[in-house]
Amino acid sequence: MTATIKDVAQRAKVATSTASMVLRQRPSALISEATRQRVLEAARELNYRPNLSARSLRSRKTFVVGMVMTRLRWHDCLELAYPVEEFFRAHDYHVITGFSNADALEERRYVEEMTNGRVDGVMVQPVRTLNPSVLEFYETMDFPIVLLDGPDGTRLPSVKKNRQEGIVLAVRHLYSLGRRHIGLGIVSPRPSYFSGKERLEGYRRVLEELGLPYEEELLLSGGSSPDYFKDGRELAADVVAHMPPMDAIICANDVYAIGLMQGLAERGVKVPEDISVMGFTNLAASEYQSIPLTTIDHNHELIARTAAQMLWDLMCWPEGEAPPEPVTIVVPPRLVVRESCGARLFGYLPENAVPLPKTGS
């Protein structure tokens, strides 16, 4: 026979309400640590499992949140997904995740299925090759939905990176090191990628501000496969063909930059002496490369937790009241200075950057 919460309460010699608060992880100053441990031990002894169906019927909620991400292999998907999962777990919710495989129509299908009584809210990481009709469809939905790193100008609740400002920080840092022919290593040449468009807008703007020419031939692509390391490594041949005048390159993400540095090393090109290489993510592994990677940190954890809080607030909005006007929160980036651009070599470190580690004993 399946144990109930009443059975747990009787075994622990506490009120049913006390057992319920402990098992649902509701903090209370009235419940001592000894009582809490007694309830948990009773639940383990009885192999208690909560009746989620009864709970949902009582509240008319599923206690599930949906999350539609772009691709499982993409590093930013994982770095965004975990904080969302952690946030909702703390609120006694489960998260189910689907992957659109960078297909906007597949993304919409997931959203439609999830919102058909399966979840209480949905978080979507939009496909970067935007399909305007898909976003317009989301706008018509009377359902809590938040975009996780969507495009500029959306009319949906959204939390996103500031890619333009990230590129501005990157170019200004390279300029401070004396670099004057700064290229972009883009993942895909497709102009429909909103992420690439946003970077390009920042790139054009900062070059003009610094009085540098916009050299279209320095926009390089190593391919559009999901294997960023391979594409970055292959990009090295094109980079070498443009040296000189190219003396620096900003890559679309850290994996791309790490692959590029390996490809350059195989061709006898020294980083940062011959060319500065910069990433755009701040993966944990970037610090531990043979040449630690200078990069832009977009704070994925803050983006994810802010979006999760935004979705939670929409889900908890009083029934019958008009929801708040949708807003877009843009999380500012920061420059992380390491070895791959030559800050130590050229003896320069901007005040707002994360400092280089000390050398020597």
Secondary structure, DSSP 8 states (H G I E B T S, - for coil): ----HHHHHHHHTS-HHHHHHHHTT---TTS-HHHHHHHHHHHHHHT----HHHHHHHHT---EEEEEES-TT-HHHHHHHHHHHHHHHHTT-EEEEEE-TT-HHHHHHHHHHHTTTT-SEEEE---SB--HHHHHHHHT--S-EEEES--TT-SS-EEEE-HHHHHHHHHHHHHHTT--SEEEEES---TTBHHHHHHHHHHHHHHHHHT----GGGEEE---SS-HHHHHHHHHHHHHHTTTT--EEEESSHHHHHHHHHHHHHTT--TTTT-EEE-SS--GGGGGSSS--BEEE--HHHHHHHHHHHHHHHHTS-TTS------EEEE--EEE--STT-HHHHT---TTSB-------
